[in-house]
Amino acid sequence: MRRGDRVTGIYWNDELRAIRFGSLTQDTYRSPVHDGRLPGAFAVAALASGLGLLSYWWWLRYRPTPKGATQAWEPIAGLVAGLTLALGGSTMVLMGPDDGNGGTSLKLMAWATLPIMLLFVLYSWWPVRRGVSKVAGVAPPSGS
């Protein structure tokens, strides 16, 4: 291709999408705002954090903590995992390849969900159990 050669511009929705020169085609780059990655990232963040908050509310609503008892680890695990998935998932969707529909990054997000949930269940469970065992050795028996 030299200066002065004729090329064909291909437009879609009043935007230049490709330039064609004979049998060669060069596609244009679309920003994350225009290819659906930004709305997808907000949707993933809202869904994951909303599910985390919903699990926290559900646990506290239907399994209240008795007076004097320590806080259970289960609601915190759901809340922290939901917020982590929201932050990590929205980043994955934004950094995903420009394949037109964001399917690759959403699949990566779906496969990352279970390991992240397991990690944060362990991360939330371990300090609570460790703290309970420390308090149990210091506190006097309830009959004294």
N, C-alpha and C positions, 0 to 999 in steps of 0.2 A: 504494500500500500504506500503510495507516494502522495505528496501534496498535489491537490487538484483532482484526485480520483473521486468518482461519485459514490456516495454511500446512501443508504436508505435508513431513515429513522422510524422506529416502530413505537407508536404511542398507545398507551392504555390509560383511560380516565384522565386525559389531558396531561399525562406525565410521559416523558421519554423513558422507555423501558429497555430498548435494545437498538443497536446500530448494526446494520447488515451491509457487508461488502462482498458481493458475489455469493459464495457458499459459506463464508465466515460470518459468525454472529458474535457480537460482544454485548452481554447483558450489563445493565447498569446496577449499581449497588443501591439498595434501599436501606434507609435508616431503621433502627429498632422501633421508632415511633410509627412508621408507615407500613411495616410488614407484619404488624400484629403482635410483636414480642412485648412491647410495653403494656398493652392491655392484658396480655396473657400473664405477665409477671404480677400485675396487680391482682388478677383473679386468683392466681396460685397463692399469693400472700394472704389475701382475704379468706380464702377457703381454709388454708392450713391453720392460721391463727384463730379463725372462727371455730373450727373443730376443736382446737385446744381449749379455748375458753368455754365451749359448750361441754366438753368432758369435765372440766373443773367445776362448772356450775352443777352439772348433773350429779357428780360425786358428792358435793357438799349438800345438795338438796335432798338426796335420797339416802345418804349415809352420813348423817351429821356426827361430828366428833363429840364424844361425851365430855362433860366438864372435868377438867383436870387431866385429861389425856393429852398425849403429844399429838402433833399434827400428823396425819397419815401421809405416806409418801405417794400414794396412787394419784391423787388429783394434781399434785405438783408435777409428776412425771408427764401426764397428758398435756398440761399447760406448757411446760418447757419444751417438750417435743414438738408441739404445734407451732410455737414461736420459732424454733430452730428450723423446722421445715419451711415456714413462711420466709425466713431470711435466706436460707440456702436455696429453696426452690425458685424464688423470684430471681435470684442471681443466675441460677442455671438456665432459666428461660431467657433472660436477657443476653446471656453469653452463648446461647445455642446457635447452631449454624443457620444461615439464611436459606432454609429449604422451602420457604413459602408458607408453611403452616405451623411451624414450631413443634412438629411431632417428635423430632429426635430429642429435644430438651425435655419435653413432657414425659417421654418414656424414661429418660434418665432420672427425672424426679420421681416417677412411680417406683423405679427399682431402688432408689435411695431411701424411700420411706420406711421400710421395715428395718433396715440396719440402724437408722437414726432413732426410731422408736425404741428398739431394744437397748441401744446405747444409753438413752436418757431414762429408761426404766431402771437400768442398773445404776446410773449416775444419781438418780433420785432416791433409790432404795438403800444404797450402801451407807451414806452419811446418817440417815435416819436410824437405821438399825444399829449402827456403831454408836450413835448418841444415846439410844435407849439402853444399850448394854452398859455404858458408862454411868448413867443415872441409876440404873438398877443396883449397882454395887454400892452406891453412896447413900441412897434413900433408905430410911428405916422401914421395916416391915409394917404393913398397914395395921396389924393387931397391937402394936406398941403404943 
